[in-house]
Amino acid sequence: MTKTWTKEELKKFLSEHDVKDGKSLEDAFAAHFGGLLQAILEEERDAKLGYTKYDWKNKKSENSRNGHSKKTVKSHFGSFELNIPRDTDGDFEPTIVKKHERVLSTKIQDMILSMCAKGMSTRDMRDHVLEIYGVEMSAEMISRITDEVMPLAKEWMNRPLEPFYPFVFLDGMMYGVVQDGVTVKKTVYNVYALTIEGKKDVLGIWIGDAESAKFWLKVMMDIRNRGVKDILLVSVDGLKGFEEAINTVFPKTEVQQCIVHQIRTCTRFVNYKDRKQFCADMREIYSAPNEEAGLVALDRFDEKWGKKYSYAVKSWRDNWSRLSTFFKYPEEIRRIMYTTNAIEGLNRKIRKVTKTKGAFPTDDSLVKLIYLVIIDASEKWTKPAHNWGFIINQLRAMYGERVDAYL
């Protein structure tokens, strides 16, 4: 129960401790803080046992007091040695000072998690906490605080999803992860979406050893099992096996291969002196007003560059069914779906944080850091996509009940 001080008690406290400013007020509270914590701990054990010390008449449990164990905790008011009460059953866990907790200030924990999400090193975080709070923290303590995020990350990755997403984007990033004492390359996939309100959302994080139809089928099944019933359009970066997987789980969904990735693939081995004109001619393909005009532009591109850069023309023709999907839609929708730039913006933030890291010791350590970056970035995702009112009405006109059912 919270105690409210009377004016007389407050005046007495301020007078006894010569409180003149904020610093002296903190010092006054610090002098009593350890004793207050100890008293609360004793009260918590009394509540657990159902009777106070020496009150044997009201004892209705076989459980009893079993001494104390010493523990030093740190707080904004300094360090305190506490006697943590124990019971004979061994199941008493205080809430004011949780098991294994060594730092009481949630502000410090929140600050550490925020700094971790922005890519600060353990040393920088330790120095910052010492400067702001006057609390010295070891690297192990900081690691334990960030480890507490993992249950939240797993809960987030298994949370229920919305039943309908107009747009979904997939992109992968490669990282080194230690496995059986050897660093192996693994790909982290973030599945990013726009909701029916036009707001950004990340549906989850998946780690795969290699792209395959089996892997993507697992991802799509996971999304469906978490509540997704329909997706209109998916933009991918040429992932192997994805189209088959999504058609198995969401047979009505249209797949658009990212044009930006296609351009990068085609220009990778183009001579520097040819690149400007090569890209200008290629732009005529994906900026055409419709698919027919796009194919005419591709034929012209083939005639001019086919002999010198045959792989580029072949790539366009081999992937045309996925590259040309966006031609069915008005310009405003094309801008959203023809590229995975939306998710790449998020991935740039993730890379900014992870680029200073070497190989990650475990999959969980990698997921933990990416989760923190996503949660930090998502705090700014409050507004719908540009011109969303027009876009959703265009989708309603094209898809009818598939959209209207979720408005």
C-alpha positions in Angstrom: 0.0 0.0 0.0 1.3 3.5 -0.9 1.9 5.8 2.0 1.0 9.5 1.6 3.0 11.8 3.8 1.3 14.6 5.7 2.7 18.1 5.4 4.2 17.9 8.9 6.0 14.6 8.0 7.3 16.0 4.8 8.6 19.2 6.5 10.3 17.1 9.2 12.0 14.9 6.6 13.3 17.9 4.6 14.5 19.6 7.7 16.3 16.6 9.2 18.2 16.0 6.0 18.9 19.6 5.1 17.3 19.3 1.7 18.0 22.4 -0.4 18.1 21.2 -3.9 17.6 18.1 -6.2 20.9 16.6 -5.3 20.4 16.8 -1.5 16.9 15.3 -2.0 18.4 12.3 -3.8 21.0 11.9 -1.0 18.2 12.0 1.6 16.3 9.3 -0.2 19.4 7.3 -0.7 20.1 7.2 3.0 16.7 5.4 3.6 16.3 3.5 0.3 18.2 0.3 1.3 16.2 0.1 4.5 12.9 0.6 2.6 13.8 -2.1 0.1 14.6 -4.5 3.0 11.3 -3.8 4.7 9.4 -4.4 1.5 11.2 -7.7 1.0 10.2 -8.9 4.5 6.6 -7.8 3.8 6.6 -9.8 0.6 7.7 -13.0 2.4 5.1 -12.4 5.1 2.4 -12.2 2.4 3.7 -15.4 0.8 3.6 -17.3 4.0 0.4 -15.9 5.2 1.6 -14.8 8.7 4.1 -12.3 10.2 7.1 -13.3 12.2 6.3 -14.9 15.6 2.6 -14.9 14.7 2.4 -18.7 15.1 -1.3 -18.6 15.9 -2.2 -17.5 12.3 0.1 -20.0 10.6 -1.9 -22.2 8.2 1.0 -23.5 6.0 3.8 -26.0 6.4 6.1 -23.4 4.7 8.3 -21.4 7.0 11.0 -18.8 7.1 14.5 -20.0 6.2 16.9 -17.2 6.8 18.3 -14.9 4.3 20.9 -14.7 1.5 23.0 -11.6 0.9 22.8 -9.8 -2.4 24.2 -6.5 -3.6 22.0 -4.5 -6.0 22.6 -1.2 -7.8 20.2 1.6 -8.3 20.0 5.3 -9.1 20.7 5.9 -5.4 23.8 3.8 -5.2 24.6 0.2 -4.2 22.9 -1.6 -1.4 23.5 -4.9 0.3 20.2 -6.6 0.9 19.3 -9.7 2.9 17.0 -11.6 0.5 14.4 -13.6 2.5 14.1 -17.3 1.9 11.4 -19.9 2.7 11.8 -23.7 3.4 9.9 -24.6 0.2 12.4 -22.6 -1.8 9.7 -21.1 -4.1 9.6 -17.5 -2.7 10.6 -15.0 -5.4 10.3 -11.3 -4.4 8.9 -8.9 -7.0 10.6 -5.7 -5.8 14.0 -7.3 -6.4 13.6 -10.0 -8.9 15.6 -13.2 -9.0 19.1 -12.6 -10.6 18.3 -8.9 -10.8 21.3 -6.7 -9.9 20.2 -3.3 -11.2 16.9 -1.9 -10.0 16.5 1.1 -12.4 14.3 0.2 -15.3 15.5 3.5 -16.9 19.0 2.0 -17.0 17.7 -1.2 -18.6 15.6 0.8 -21.1 18.6 3.0 -21.9 20.9 0.0 -22.5 18.3 -1.7 -24.9 17.9 1.6 -26.8 21.7 2.0 -27.1 22.0 -1.6 -28.2 19.4 -1.0 -30.9 21.4 1.9 -32.2 24.6 -0.2 -32.5 26.6 1.1 -29.5 29.4 -1.1 -28.3 29.3 -2.7 -24.8 32.2 -0.4 -23.7 30.3 2.7 -24.9 27.1 1.6 -23.2 29.0 1.0 -19.9 30.7 4.4 -20.1 27.4 6.1 -20.8 25.5 4.5 -17.9 28.4 5.4 -15.6 28.3 9.0 -16.8 24.5 9.4 -16.5 23.7 7.3 -13.5 27.0 6.9 -11.7 26.5 3.1 -11.9 29.3 0.8 -12.9 28.2 -2.2 -15.0 30.2 -5.1 -16.3 30.0 -6.4 -19.8 28.4 -9.5 -18.4 25.7 -7.5 -16.7 24.9 -5.5 -19.9 24.7 -8.8 -21.8 22.3 -10.2 -19.2 20.0 -7.2 -19.6 19.9 -7.5 -23.4 19.4 -11.3 -23.0 16.1 -10.5 -21.2 14.8 -9.3 -24.6 14.9 -12.8 -26.1 11.6 -14.0 -24.6 9.9 -10.8 -25.9 11.4 -11.3 -29.3 10.1 -14.9 -29.5 6.7 -13.7 -28.3 6.7 -11.0 -31.0 7.8 -13.5 -33.7 4.8 -15.7 -32.8 2.2 -13.0 -32.2 -1.1 -13.2 -34.1 -1.1 -11.3 -37.4 -3.8 -9.3 -39.2 -5.9 -11.4 -41.6 -5.2 -9.3 -44.6 -2.1 -7.5 -46.1 -2.3 -5.7 -49.4 1.5 -5.6 -49.9 4.2 -7.9 -48.5 8.0 -7.5 -49.2 10.8 -10.0 -48.7 14.5 -9.5 -48.6 17.4 -11.3 -47.1 20.7 -10.3 -45.4 23.8 -12.6 -45.0 25.5 -12.9 -41.6 28.2 -15.1 -40.1 27.0 -17.3 -37.2 29.2 -19.6 -35.1 27.9 -23.2 -35.4 29.8 -26.2 -33.9 32.9 -24.0 -33.6 32.9 -22.9 -37.2 31.5 -19.6 -38.7 28.9 -20.3 -41.3 26.9 -18.0 -43.5 23.2 -17.7 -42.7 20.5 -15.5 -44.3 18.1 -13.5 -42.2 14.8 -12.8 -43.8 12.6 -10.0 -42.6 9.0 -10.2 -44.0 7.8 -6.6 -44.2 4.2 -5.5 -45.0 1.8 -2.7 -45.4 -1.4 -3.1 -43.5 -4.9 -2.3 -44.9 -4.4 1.1 -43.2 -1.2 1.6 -45.2 1.1 1.4 -42.2 4.3 -0.5 -42.0 4.6 -3.7 -40.1 7.3 -6.5 -39.9 5.6 -9.9 -39.7 8.7 -11.7 -38.4 12.3 -12.8 -38.6 13.4 -16.1 -40.2 16.9 -17.5 -40.4 17.6 -19.9 -43.2 20.8 -21.8 -44.2 19.8 -21.7 -47.8 16.9 -20.5 -50.0 14.6 -23.3 -51.1 10.9 -24.0 -51.8 10.9 -26.0 -48.5 12.1 -23.1 -46.5 9.7 -20.6 -48.0 6.8 -23.0 -47.6 7.6 -23.2 -43.9 7.6 -19.3 -43.7 4.3 -19.0 -45.6 2.7 -21.7 -43.4 3.9 -19.9 -40.3 2.3 -16.7 -41.5 -0.9 -18.4 -42.3 -1.0 -20.2 -39.0 -0.6 -16.9 -37.2 -3.8 -15.6 -38.8 -3.1 -14.3 -42.3 -5.9 -15.3 -44.7 -5.0 -13.3 -47.8 -2.2 -11.3 -49.4 -2.7 -9.4 -52.6 0.8 -8.7 -53.8 4.3 -9.8 -52.8 7.6 -8.2 -53.9 10.7 -10.4 -53.7 14.3 -10.1 -54.7 14.4 -13.2 -57.0 14.3 -15.7 -54.1 14.5 -19.3 -55.3 11.5 -21.4 -54.6 9.4 -18.6 -53.3 6.7 -18.4 -56.0 5.9 -22.1 -55.7 5.7 -21.8 -51.9 3.4 -18.8 -51.9 1.1 -20.3 -54.6 0.7 -23.4 -52.4 -0.4 -21.4 -49.3 -1.9 -18.3 -50.9 -2.9 -19.3 -54.4 -4.5 -15.9 -55.3 -1.4 -13.8 -54.4 0.5 -12.0 -57.2 4.3 -12.1 -57.2 6.5 -9.2 -58.4 10.2 -9.7 -58.7 12.0 -6.6 -57.6 13.1 -4.4 -60.6 15.9 -2.8 -58.6 17.5 -6.2 -57.9 17.0 -7.1 -61.6 18.9 -3.9 -62.6 21.7 -4.7 -60.2 22.0 -8.2 -61.5 22.1 -7.1 -65.2 24.7 -4.3 -64.7 27.0 -6.3 -62.4 29.4 -7.1 -65.3 28.7 -4.2 -67.7 31.8 -2.2 -68.7 31.8 1.2 -67.1 31.8 3.0 -70.5 28.6 1.2 -71.5 26.8 1.4 -68.2 25.0 4.8 -68.6 23.5 4.0 -72.0 22.9 0.3 -71.0 20.8 1.5 -68.0 19.0 4.1 -70.1 17.9 1.5 -72.6 16.9 -1.0 -69.9 14.8 1.7 -68.2 12.6 1.8 -71.3 11.6 -1.8 -70.4 10.3 -1.3 -66.9 9.0 2.3 -67.5 6.8 1.2 -70.4 3.1 2.1 -70.1 2.0 -1.6 -70.4 3.3 -5.1 -70.8 3.1 -5.1 -74.6 5.2 -1.9 -74.8 7.6 -3.4 -72.3 8.2 -6.5 -74.5 8.8 -4.2 -77.5 11.4 -2.3 -75.5 13.0 -5.6 -74.4 13.3 -6.7 -78.1 15.1 -3.4 -78.8 17.3 -3.9 -75.8 18.1 -7.4 -77.1 19.0 -6.2 -80.6 21.4 -3.6 -79.2 23.0 -5.4 -76.3 22.2 -9.1 -76.8 25.4 -10.1 -78.3 27.7 -8.3 -75.9 25.7 -8.9 -72.7 23.5 -11.9 -73.5 23.1 -12.9 -69.8 21.3 -9.6 -69.2 18.7 -10.2 -71.9 18.3 -13.8 -70.9 17.6 -12.8 -67.3 14.8 -10.5 -68.4 13.2 -13.1 -70.6 13.6 -16.0 -68.1 12.0 -13.9 -65.3 9.5 -11.9 -67.4 6.3 -13.5 -65.8 7.4 -12.2 -62.4 9.0 -8.9 -63.6 6.0 -7.8 -65.6 3.3 -8.3 -62.9 3.3 -4.6 -62.0 2.2 -3.6 -65.5 -1.4 -4.6 -64.5 -1.6 -1.7 -62.0 -1.8 2.1 -62.0 1.4 4.1 -61.5 0.7 4.8 -57.7 0.6 1.0 -57.0 3.5 0.3 -59.3 5.7 2.6 -57.2 5.0 0.5 -54.2 5.3 -3.0 -55.6 8.0 -2.9 -58.3 10.8 -2.7 -55.8 11.7 -3.9 -52.3 13.1 -0.5 -51.5 10.7 -0.2 -48.6 12.2 -3.1 -46.7 15.7 -2.2 -47.9 15.3 1.1 -46.0 14.7 -1.0 -42.8 17.6 -3.3 -43.7 20.0 -0.3 -44.1 19.2 0.5 -40.4 19.8 -3.1 -39.4 23.1 -3.2 -41.3 24.2 0.1 -39.7 24.0 -1.6 -36.3 25.3 -5.0 -37.3 28.2 -4.0 -39.6 30.6 -3.6 -36.6 29.8 -7.0 -35.3 31.9 -10.0 -36.3 30.4 -13.5 -36.4 27.4 -13.8 -34.0 27.8 -16.6 -31.4 24.3 -18.0 -31.8 21.2 -17.6 -34.0 19.5 -16.1 -30.9 22.1 -13.3 -30.5 21.5 -12.3 -34.1 17.7 -12.3 -33.8 17.9 -10.4 -30.6 19.8 -7.5 -32.1 17.7 -7.3 -35.3 14.5 -7.4 -33.1 15.8 -4.4 -31.1 16.5 -2.5 -34.3 13.0 -3.3 -35.7 11.2 -2.2 -32.5 13.3 1.0 -32.3 12.5 1.8 -36.0 8.8 0.9 -35.7 8.2 3.6 -33.1 8.2 6.1 -36.0 5.8 4.1 -38.2 2.7 6.1 -37.3 1.6 7.4 -40.7 0.2 5.5 -43.7 2.0 5.3 -47.1 1.9 8.3 -49.3 -1.4 8.7 -51.2 -2.8 5.6 -49.5 -6.5 6.7 -49.9 -6.2 6.6 -53.6 -4.2 3.3 -53.6 -6.7 1.4 -51.4 -9.6 2.6 -53.5 -7.8 1.3 -56.6 -7.3 -2.0 -54.9 -11.0 -2.1 -54.0 -11.9 -1.5 -57.6 -9.6 -4.3 -58.8 -10.1 -6.9 -56.1 -13.6 -6.1 -54.8 -14.6 -8.3 -51.9 -11.0 -9.5 -51.2 -10.3 -6.0 -49.9 -13.8 -4.9 -48.8 -14.1 -7.8 -46.5 -11.4 -6.4 -44.3 -12.2 -2.7 -44.3 
